[in-house]
Structure formats: structure tokens, C-alpha cells
Amino acid sequence: MNNKTTNYNTLLTELENKFEAINQKTETHLEGLLWAKPMTYWDYIQTDALLNLQTQRTVLPDEMVFIMYHQVNELLFKMILWEIKQLCHTEKPETPFFTEKLRRISRYFDMLTTSFDIMGDGMEVEQYMKFRNTLTPASGFQSAQYRLIEFSSTDLINLIDYRFRATIDRNTPYSHAFEHLYWQAAGKDYHTGEKSYLILEFERKYREEFLRYMEEYNTINIWQKFKQLPSEDQKNPELVKAMRHYDYTVNITWVMGHLNAAKKYIESGQGSGEATGGSDWKKYMHPKYQRRIFFPELWSEEELKNWGEGL
């Protein structure tokens, strides 16, 4: 019996075992292959569907850049969440597995961070200041996937508005903690304190999902998984460096890239100087006001004190 026949018989046996395990007939599936169309790149990637998701609201060409850039961001957020889910739902991840997942997540955020030039330098200010009015009151603030990344990266207390952290602990109801998340302040009219339409609609669509995620990742977020590693590995310089890199990239580099890109357009003198969602965008976006740090135990007191200063 030659190797080709041996390999064929081995594959057939494995197929029979596979289909028998789910109470299916192997011959039925093999016959189905006779009529199946060969796979193509465009069918597998769903290229036609993907390229038909860009719908402009204006006739201004650079609006297409804005739409596609944010769609790419959301795809990368999905990739990040895909890796986080695998890491956090592994009961006792071994250090090499943890490290590899963290590196993947960090690479995706590095890619996001270095991409701001596409938006910052890739659109004419005059065009942006025209088509942005058609976006009101929508805002990048309303990216639900970004909030899920936050919930699954760190203990919830680190996402609470710095002013209220002393009043919240692990026994606090999630619904109460939700009202004191750091980004809640950006969704309120800073003159009246009332929630804006921006955040009311955001909460209407995602609040229940957010509350479920807050509970789900309360004890299995990236930080909690890090604390499950052997104590010696938690002190490994390269692993600590990777954790700090992720923290700094998400909470300073990414945020400042976004802030600086926004400044170029919003402060161009061609508009009201306000965000489309009506938030106090500078205070919401700047790291020194957010005080958002995923892994505070990995930073010195001096580093924590000066978080986001001088930028």
C-alpha cells in the first residue's frame, strides 16, 4: 500500500470518527462535496459585503476616509477582544500563553496608535468641518467595543471616576458603579449636569451588555489573570515591561494620538470648537484628567502621580 492510499484511508477514518461523534453519515457529507462550489478569496473574506458598508452622508470625498478609518478601528477592536476572551476564559493560563496573548493585544493597539496620521493628516480640515455636522450627535465616544476592552483589561475600580473611587468597592452594585465610570462625566452637560442625548442613546443600546461584561470580567480580567501566574513570573522584567507597555499604549499614547488628531480639526477656527456629541472633550480625552490606569501596581508612586502630565 503506497503512502497516498495510506493517507487517504487515514483521512477517511478520521472523517468517519468525526461524523459518527455527531450522529452524521460520512457518505452524505462526501456526496455534498460533489456539488459544493470551490472556495474563493472574495467569498471567504466576504469582500463584496465588506466593501459595501461604507455609506457617506455627504458628497465630500474625505468623509469616506473618516468612515473607513473608524471601521478599521472597530475591526481591530474586535481582534483585541478575540484575544482577550481566549486569555481571560482560560482557567489557569500558563505564562507563555499569557505572554503571547498580551503581545498580540499590544501589537493591535500599537497599530491603532500609529494609524492616527491617517485621520490627522489624511483629511482636509475644510471638508471635515463640513461633514462633521452631519454626524451630530454621534461620537467616537459611542464605541461599545472600546468599553468592553476596558472592562476586560482591569479591575473595575480603575475605571471609576477618580473623584468617586473611595466610595466604591467590590460590594458596590454594578449598576451604581456604572453611573460613576470615568467616561460618564463626558456624557453629561458640564453646565447642567444632565445626561446628553449622546450618552442616553449609548446607554439605551449597550447598558445591559456593559453590566453583564462588568460582572463577567470582574474576576477574570487581564490583571486578575496576571495575578494567577507564578509569583516569580509576575516579577519577570520582560513580562512586566509588556504589561506596562500595554497600559501606557492604551491609556496615554492612544489617547493622546486621538486628542491631537481631534485638536487639529476642532480647534481649526472653522467651527464652534465643540465635539459632535457635546462633551467637554479635552477633559474627557486627556490622560491627566481621566486618571485611567489598568495596572497601577506596576507603576511607581511618582509615575502614578504624574500620569499624563507634560503631554
N, C-alpha and C positions, 0 to 999 in steps of 0.2 A: 504494500500500500504506500503510495507516494505522499509527500508532505501536503500537497494540495488537497488530496482526499481526506487525510487525517484532520487537517484544519477545518474542512467542510463539515465533517462528522462531529467534530468538537463544537463548532458553532451551532449546528442543528440540535445537538443535545442540550446546549445552554439555552437555546430558544425554547425548546420543549419544556425545560425546567421552569423558565420564566413564565410562560403562558399557563402552565399547569398550576403554578402557585396562585394565579388569579382566576382559575377555572375557565380558561380560554383554550380554544383549539388552535394549535400551531398552524395547521394547514389552511385555516381560514385567513389568518394574518398573512401567510405566504402568498396565497392567492390574491389578496388585496394589493400586494406589491406589484402584481402584473398590471394593474390598472392605475397605479399611482403615477403622477407626473414627477419627473426628476426635479430635485430642488434647485432653485436659482438663488442668486445673491439677493435680488430685489424682493423675492417672496420671503426669504428667511429674515431679512432685516426690515421688511415692511417699508421699503423705501418710498413707495408712492404715498402711503398713508402719512408717513413722517413728513414728507415734503409738502403736504397739503394742509399742514397745521398752522401755517403762517398766514394770518389774515389781518391785513392792515385796516385801520380805521380812517386813514387819511391818504392823500395822494403824494405825500412827502417820502422820497426814496429811503432816507435814513431811518425811517420808522421800522423798516424791515430789519435793519441791523439790530435795533433795540429789541425787537421781538425774538429774533433768533438767538441773540446773546443770552437772554433770560431763559429761553427754552433749553439751551445748552447747560446753563447753570442748574436747572431743575433735573436734567438727566444726570449730571454729576452728583447732585444731592441724593438721587436715587441709588447711584453706585455706592456712595458713602454709607447710606442706610443699609444696603445689602450686606456690606462687610461688617458693620456694627452688629446687625442682627445675628450673624453667624458667630461672632465673638461673644456677645453677651448671652446668647442662649446655649453656649457650650458650658456644661455644668462645672467642670473644673479644667479650664484651658491650660495646657502646658505652655511654658514660657516661649518656645519657638513659634507656636501657633499664635499666641497673643502678639508677639513682636511682628510677625508677618502681616497680620491683620492691621495693626496700628500703622505700619509702614504704608500699606495700601491706602488707608484712610487719609494719611498725611499727604501722600502724593496727589490724591484727588484735590485736596484743599490747596496744595501748592499750585496746582494747575489753575484752580479758581482764582487764586490770589494774583498770579502773574497775568491773568487774562483781562484785567481791568483796563489796560491800554486799548483794548478793542472797543470798549464803550467810551472810555475817556477821550481817546484820540480818533475814534472811528465814526464820529457823527458831527455834522455841522451844528454849531451852537444855535444858529438861527432856526434851523429845521427842528431841532429838539424842542426849543422853546415854543414852537407852534404845535407840534403833535402831542406834546405832553399834556396840553389842556384837554385833549380827548380822553386821556387816561383817568382824569379826576373822577371819583376819589380813590381809584385803585393805587396800590403802592407795593413795592417790593417787600415792605413790612409784612404783607399777607402771604409770604411763602410758608406754607404749613410744614413742608419737609425740613426747612431750616430749623423750625422749632422742635421737630422730632429729633433732629440731630443733637440739639442741646439737651433735651430730656434724657437721651440715651448715652450722653457722654459723661455726665457728672451728677453728683448728689444734688437733689432739688434745691437745697438751701443756697447753693452757689448761683442759682438763677433768680433768687428773690431780690427784689429791690433792696439795695444796701441799707436804706433807711429803716426797713422793717424786719431785718434778719433776726434781731434779738427777740422778736415776739413770735417767731415761728420755729417749730421743732418737728421731729418725726411723728408726733401725735396730732399735729395740726391737720384738719381735714383737707383733702386735695383741693376741694372747691374753694376753700379760704386761701390756700397758698396760691392758687391760680390767679386770684384777684390782686396778688402782690408780686407777681413776676416782674422782672426789671422792665420788660417792654410794655407793660400796662400803662406806664406813665406817658409813653409816646402815643398811645391811642386815646388820650384824653385832651380836651381843650385846655391848654395851660392857662387860660384866663378864667374859665368857669369850673374846671374840674370834671365836666361832663364827658362821658364817653362819646367819641366821634362815630359817625357812620362807618368810617374805615374799620374800627375795631368791633363795632356791633355786628357788622356783616361777617367779619372774620370769625368771631365767636359763634355766631349762629351756625356757620358751616362746620367749624372744627372743634368747638369747645369739648364736646363729649369724647371725641377721639383723643384730644390732648389729655383729658383727665384719665382716660384708660392707659395712655402711654406713660403718664407720670407715675401711676401705680405699678404698671408692668416693669418699668426700669428702675424703680425705687431701690431695689437691692441687687440689680444685675447690670447696672450701667458700667461704662468703661472703667471708671475709677474703682468701683467695687470689685470688678474682675482683676484689676491690677493688685488690689489688696489681698486677693486669693492666691497670688503667686508666692512661691517660696520667699521667705524674708530676705534671703541672700540675693535673689534675683531682683527684688524690689530696690536693691541698692546698686545694681549693676549700672555703671556710668552711661553706657550706650543706651540702655533701656530708659533710664531717667531722662537722658538727653532727647530721646524720641518722644517721650511723654510731654516734656516741656515744649518741644518744637510744635507738636500738635496744638497745645494750649495757646502758645504765642501766635501761631499762624491763624487760628480761628478767631481769637479774641482781640488781637491787635493788628497784625498785618492785613488780614482780610477786611476787617472793619475800617481801617484807615484807607485802604485802597478804595473801598466803596465810598467813604466820606469824601475823599479827594476828588473822585470822579463826579460826585454829586455837586461839590462846590463849583467845579468848572462851569456847570450849566446853570444851577440855581442862582449862583451869585454873579452871573454874567452881566447883570444890569438890564436884561431883556425881559424880565418878568417880575413877579411880586416878591421873589426871594423865599417863597414858602414851598414846602413839599406838597406833592399832589394829594396826599392823604390828610394834610393839615396838621401834621405833628411838629413838635419842636425838634426838628430833625438833627440839628447839631448836637444837642444834649443827648438825644437818643442814640446817635451813632458813635460818638467819641468814647473810646475805652475808659478814659479817666472818669467819665460820668456813669457809664454802665457798671464799672467795677465787676465785670463778669470774668471769673477765673475758674476754669474747670478743675484744676488740681492744685489748690492753694498750698497744700502740704509740701509740694515740690519746689516752692519758691521761698526765698529768704524774706525776713520781715521788711528789709529795705526795698526789695523788689516789689513786694505787695503794696507797700506804702506809695511807691512811685509808679504804680501800674498806669500806663498810658500817658504819663507826664512827658512833656517836652516834645510831643509829636504835633 
